[in-house]
């Protein structure tokens, strides 16, 4: 009997081809589309949400084309609680969240994995560009970068457990995006030319600040924009939506580009400065999750990625207890942002990662 695998089908080209590849590999494939918003929202004409009617119909059409069963799984409550509320409350606290990681943790590799067990499926699969394999020497499952580094999504998977990795399959880890679209066309899948989805899939109008203001139900007050020494340079219309390292939206007349250095919420102050002032020599990470290796007992050297598109920077990682690490870069890095994840690599192997608690400002 072939091993049964549930594939998360978003209605996009990546998950469509992932399902086709699993079939070619001999799995008993079942498609699942996650409905993450209430039907009254998902059926709204012109919605850009990831669970729109078009996306669900596209997933069903691909499933029919491939000859596999398909079902829609309603998970709007857990999505609201674990992803939307986390996103909103993080901004309330002055942090910059990553909802894609939360969605993977609680929806795709949480709720979907639980559903797979009830359906007699040993495995789940997604259209992520990443690789997972078992290392016989250590007895651990290892998470690795995708072959197509320009599309690599291993960063947003850093928080997976060994059990989740054991039951996960990433069919696109060994192929490029160009090859994926070519395969979709050759198979006659209607998603072959479909545009990629956006990271903030739940912001219908792509207006993040407007979304946050509606969800938080607060009126932002204008306040001062200052340099690091406290000199007033201008006025902002509300701190909500600003993030460390941001340049766009800093409306101050200056003879050089200015970036957000920090958000001083107690004083409703936006602190800006040069790119050089944005550099930080290190950070403290909390809630570390060690994936491909056991938790180290001594300092080690690795490459640290502090954003999904950040080029990993060489750094020394020192465990300091209570699930925390001090990370010191070989060369200072810009825009170390509390609330974001820092993910550690040994070349293509993802060692582990954690959440940035604060940046080290000592030079």
NORRAWO-V613706 format. One record per residue. RES is the residue in three letters. PHI is phi in whole degrees, 0 to 359 (NA if undefined). PSI is psi in radians with two decimals (NA if undefined). D_LAST is the distance of its C-alpha to the last C-alpha in Angstrom with 1 decimal. Layout:
((RES,PHI,PSI,D_LAST) (RES,PHI,PSI,D_LAST))
This chain:
((UNK,NA,2.29,60.7) (UNK,291,2.54,57.6) (UNK,294,2.28,54.3) (UNK,274,2.37,53.7) (UNK,226,2.33,50.4) (UNK,266,2.17,49.5) (UNK,253,2.21,47.6) (UNK,286,1.99,45.7) (UNK,250,1.92,47.2) (UNK,274,-0.18,45.4) (UNK,93,0.16,48.0) (UNK,256,3.05,45.6) (UNK,289,-0.60,46.0) (UNK,295,-0.91,43.5) (UNK,292,-0.50,45.1) (UNK,297,-0.84,48.5) (UNK,289,-0.61,48.0) (UNK,302,-0.74,46.3) (UNK,297,-0.74,49.6) (UNK,296,-0.71,51.7) (UNK,295,-0.68,49.8) (UNK,297,-0.70,50.3) (UNK,299,-0.78,54.0) (UNK,298,-0.49,54.2) (UNK,275,-0.01,52.7) (UNK,93,0.21,55.5) (UNK,281,2.74,53.9) (UNK,273,1.72,55.8) (UNK,264,2.32,53.7) (UNK,234,2.26,53.7) (UNK,269,2.47,51.8) (UNK,225,2.23,50.2) (UNK,252,2.21,48.8) (UNK,274,2.12,46.8) (UNK,268,1.91,47.9) (UNK,257,-0.07,44.8) (UNK,229,2.76,46.3) (UNK,300,2.67,49.7) (UNK,302,-0.55,52.6) (UNK,295,-0.43,53.0) (UNK,272,-0.82,49.6) (UNK,295,-0.42,49.8) (UNK,266,0.05,53.2) (UNK,293,2.27,52.2) (UNK,299,2.36,53.1) (UNK,80,0.09,50.3) (UNK,297,2.55,47.6) (UNK,256,0.18,44.5) (UNK,293,2.73,43.7) (UNK,291,-0.25,43.3) (UNK,250,0.53,46.5) (UNK,295,2.83,48.7) (UNK,303,-0.74,52.4) (UNK,300,-0.77,51.9) (UNK,297,-0.76,49.2) (UNK,296,-0.75,51.5) (UNK,295,-0.66,54.5) (UNK,297,-0.74,52.7) (UNK,296,-0.74,51.7) (UNK,296,-0.71,55.3) (UNK,296,-0.71,56.6) (UNK,295,-0.74,54.4) (UNK,300,-0.75,55.5) (UNK,297,-0.75,59.2) (UNK,299,-0.67,58.7) (UNK,276,-0.25,57.3) (UNK,77,0.62,59.9) (UNK,241,2.67,57.6) (UNK,295,2.71,57.9) (UNK,215,2.47,55.5) (UNK,220,2.77,54.7) (UNK,253,2.26,52.6) (UNK,247,2.03,50.6) (UNK,279,2.11,49.9) (UNK,220,0.63,46.5) (UNK,293,-0.62,45.7) (UNK,293,-0.82,45.2) (UNK,292,-0.56,42.6) (UNK,294,-0.75,40.9) (UNK,298,-0.79,40.8) (UNK,288,-0.81,39.6) (UNK,269,-0.40,37.0) (UNK,247,-1.00,35.7) (UNK,295,-0.88,36.6) (UNK,297,-0.69,36.0) (UNK,299,-0.77,32.7) (UNK,300,-0.84,31.6) (UNK,292,-0.83,32.8) (UNK,293,-0.52,31.5) (UNK,298,-0.76,28.0) (UNK,293,-0.60,27.9) (UNK,300,-0.61,29.5) (UNK,272,0.04,26.6) (UNK,83,0.27,24.0) (UNK,260,2.84,23.2) (UNK,248,1.85,23.7) (UNK,276,2.94,26.3) (UNK,234,1.64,27.7) (UNK,293,-0.41,31.5) (UNK,296,-0.68,32.4) (UNK,293,-0.75,30.9) (UNK,298,-0.70,32.7) (UNK,296,-0.75,35.9) (UNK,297,-0.79,35.7) (UNK,298,-0.84,35.2) (UNK,260,-0.45,37.9) (UNK,257,-1.18,40.3) (UNK,292,-0.73,40.6) (UNK,251,0.19,39.7) (UNK,245,-1.40,40.8) (UNK,298,-0.76,43.9) (UNK,294,-0.66,45.1) (UNK,294,-0.69,44.9) (UNK,298,-0.74,46.9) (UNK,295,-0.67,49.5) (UNK,302,-0.72,49.7) (UNK,299,-0.71,50.8) (UNK,291,-0.38,53.5) (UNK,263,0.17,54.7) (UNK,72,0.40,55.1) (UNK,260,2.22,52.2) (UNK,283,-0.55,50.2) (UNK,236,2.74,47.5) (UNK,235,2.77,45.6) (UNK,219,2.70,44.2) (UNK,222,3.01,42.1) (UNK,268,0.36,41.4) (UNK,294,2.53,37.8) (UNK,271,1.65,36.6) (UNK,196,2.96,35.4) (UNK,227,2.52,36.9) (UNK,226,2.42,37.8) (UNK,207,2.75,39.6) (UNK,268,2.28,40.6) (UNK,261,1.91,39.3) (UNK,297,-0.61,42.2) (UNK,296,-0.77,40.2) (UNK,265,-0.30,37.9) (UNK,76,0.20,40.3) (UNK,252,2.70,37.6) (UNK,276,2.37,37.6) (UNK,248,2.46,34.8) (UNK,256,2.30,33.3) (UNK,229,2.77,32.6) (UNK,298,2.72,31.7) (UNK,287,2.74,34.7) (UNK,300,-0.73,36.4) (UNK,275,1.62,35.8) (UNK,296,-0.45,32.0) (UNK,291,-0.35,32.2) (UNK,246,0.05,33.8) (UNK,307,2.30,32.0) (UNK,238,0.32,31.8) (UNK,300,-0.57,30.7) (UNK,308,-0.78,27.4) (UNK,279,0.04,29.6) (UNK,249,0.12,31.6) (UNK,298,-0.40,28.8) (UNK,269,0.13,30.2) (UNK,289,2.58,33.7) (UNK,272,2.97,35.3) (UNK,299,-0.69,37.2) (UNK,294,-0.70,40.5) (UNK,295,-0.74,39.5) (UNK,296,-0.70,38.5) (UNK,302,-0.61,41.8) (UNK,261,0.13,43.8) (UNK,255,2.56,41.9) (UNK,228,2.42,42.8) (UNK,235,1.48,41.0) (UNK,298,-0.37,43.7) (UNK,269,0.05,41.6) (UNK,297,-0.45,39.0) (UNK,254,0.14,40.9) (UNK,235,2.86,41.9) (UNK,262,2.87,40.5) (UNK,298,-0.68,40.8) (UNK,301,-0.76,43.4) (UNK,294,-0.62,45.4) (UNK,298,-0.84,45.3) (UNK,295,-0.64,46.8) (UNK,296,-0.74,49.3) (UNK,295,-0.70,50.4) (UNK,298,-0.72,50.8) (UNK,295,-0.78,53.0) (UNK,297,-0.55,55.1) (UNK,274,-0.08,55.7) (UNK,71,0.55,56.7) (UNK,275,2.34,54.1) (UNK,289,-0.14,53.9) (UNK,269,0.06,50.1) (UNK,305,-0.69,49.7) (UNK,252,0.20,48.5) (UNK,291,2.40,47.0) (UNK,294,2.65,43.6) (UNK,292,2.62,40.6) (UNK,285,2.83,39.7) (UNK,268,2.72,36.7) (UNK,300,-0.84,33.8) (UNK,273,1.24,34.8) (UNK,294,-0.35,38.4) (UNK,269,-0.05,39.3) (UNK,266,1.73,38.6) (UNK,301,-0.75,42.0) (UNK,261,0.12,41.4) (UNK,63,0.31,37.8) (UNK,258,1.53,36.8) (UNK,300,-0.79,33.9) (UNK,296,-0.73,33.4) (UNK,297,-0.72,37.2) (UNK,300,-0.79,37.4) (UNK,295,-0.70,34.8) (UNK,296,-0.69,36.5) (UNK,294,-0.76,39.8) (UNK,290,-0.69,38.6) (UNK,279,-0.35,36.8) (UNK,53,0.81,39.6) (UNK,233,2.67,37.4) (UNK,258,1.99,37.5) (UNK,286,2.45,34.1) (UNK,257,2.48,33.8) (UNK,299,2.69,32.4) (UNK,202,3.09,29.3) (UNK,282,2.53,26.9) (UNK,256,2.14,24.4) (UNK,233,2.88,21.7) (UNK,274,-3.13,18.6) (UNK,295,-0.39,15.3) (UNK,271,-0.08,16.9) (UNK,100,-0.02,20.1) (UNK,290,2.28,22.4) (UNK,284,2.21,25.0) (UNK,249,-0.33,25.5) (UNK,176,-2.85,28.1) (UNK,227,2.33,29.5) (UNK,261,2.85,29.1) (UNK,257,0.23,32.2) (UNK,143,2.41,30.5) (UNK,282,-0.32,27.3) (UNK,302,2.26,29.1) (UNK,96,-0.33,28.2) (UNK,286,2.59,24.9) (UNK,219,2.66,22.0) (UNK,300,2.34,18.3) (UNK,93,-0.16,18.2) (UNK,292,2.40,21.8) (UNK,249,-0.77,23.0) (UNK,296,2.37,26.8) (UNK,94,-0.14,28.2) (UNK,275,1.58,25.7) (UNK,271,1.37,28.6) (UNK,228,2.25,27.2) (UNK,288,2.10,28.6) (UNK,208,2.83,25.8) (UNK,271,0.17,25.7) (UNK,207,2.74,22.9) (UNK,297,2.43,22.3) (UNK,243,2.47,20.5) (UNK,237,2.70,19.0) (UNK,288,2.12,18.9) (UNK,267,-0.67,15.4) (UNK,195,2.85,17.0) (UNK,245,1.94,20.4) (UNK,267,1.48,21.1) (UNK,293,-0.69,24.5) (UNK,304,-0.57,25.6) (UNK,253,0.16,25.6) (UNK,51,0.77,26.6) (UNK,243,2.36,23.8) (UNK,257,2.10,22.3) (UNK,258,2.20,18.9) (UNK,234,2.84,18.5) (UNK,187,-2.98,16.5) (UNK,283,2.93,15.9) (UNK,298,-0.61,15.0) (UNK,297,-0.68,11.9) (UNK,291,-0.33,10.9) (UNK,282,-0.29,11.9) (UNK,289,2.44,9.4) (UNK,228,2.46,7.5) (UNK,280,-0.24,6.3) (UNK,184,-3.00,9.1) (UNK,200,2.92,11.9) (UNK,249,2.23,14.8) (UNK,250,2.44,18.2) (UNK,239,2.95,21.5) (UNK,51,0.87,25.2) (UNK,294,2.45,24.6) (UNK,236,1.97,27.7) (UNK,269,2.09,28.2) (UNK,263,-1.24,30.7) (UNK,276,-0.20,31.6) (UNK,224,2.77,30.6) (UNK,292,2.85,30.8) (UNK,300,2.20,27.8) (UNK,289,2.60,26.0) (UNK,263,-0.18,26.1) (UNK,219,2.88,23.3) (UNK,303,2.58,20.0) (UNK,216,2.85,20.8) (UNK,252,2.43,19.6) (UNK,203,3.12,20.5) (UNK,256,2.25,19.9) (UNK,251,2.22,18.4) (UNK,252,2.14,20.0) (UNK,255,0.00,18.6) (UNK,209,2.86,21.6) (UNK,297,-0.54,25.1) (UNK,251,0.22,24.8) (UNK,284,2.38,21.2) (UNK,287,2.09,21.3) (UNK,308,2.33,20.2) (UNK,250,2.35,16.9) (UNK,303,2.40,16.8) (UNK,203,2.79,14.9) (UNK,258,2.23,15.4) (UNK,251,2.16,17.2) (UNK,237,2.00,17.7) (UNK,296,2.37,20.5) (UNK,236,0.21,20.0) (UNK,94,2.81,23.5) (UNK,57,0.61,25.4) (UNK,73,0.32,24.9) (UNK,246,2.73,21.0) (UNK,222,2.56,18.4) (UNK,264,2.27,14.7) (UNK,240,2.07,13.6) (UNK,246,2.09,10.7) (UNK,284,2.56,11.1) (UNK,296,-0.65,11.9) (UNK,231,2.36,10.6) (UNK,307,2.53,8.6) (UNK,242,2.56,11.6) (UNK,276,2.65,13.1) (UNK,58,0.93,14.9) (UNK,283,1.99,14.1) (UNK,243,1.97,17.1) (UNK,304,2.39,18.4) (UNK,101,-0.42,22.0) (UNK,276,2.91,21.7) (UNK,266,2.55,22.1) (UNK,247,2.19,19.9) (UNK,240,2.34,22.4) (UNK,253,2.38,22.1) (UNK,232,2.60,24.3) (UNK,247,1.53,25.7) (UNK,59,-1.96,27.0) (UNK,272,-0.19,29.8) (UNK,270,2.22,29.8) (UNK,276,1.98,28.0) (UNK,282,-0.77,26.9) (UNK,171,-2.99,26.0) (UNK,187,3.03,23.7) (UNK,201,-2.97,22.8) (UNK,252,2.32,21.8) (UNK,290,2.02,18.3) (UNK,277,-0.87,18.1) (UNK,198,2.78,14.8) (UNK,271,2.57,11.4) (UNK,274,2.11,8.3) (UNK,262,-0.07,6.3) (UNK,289,2.35,3.8) (UNK,261,NA,0.0))
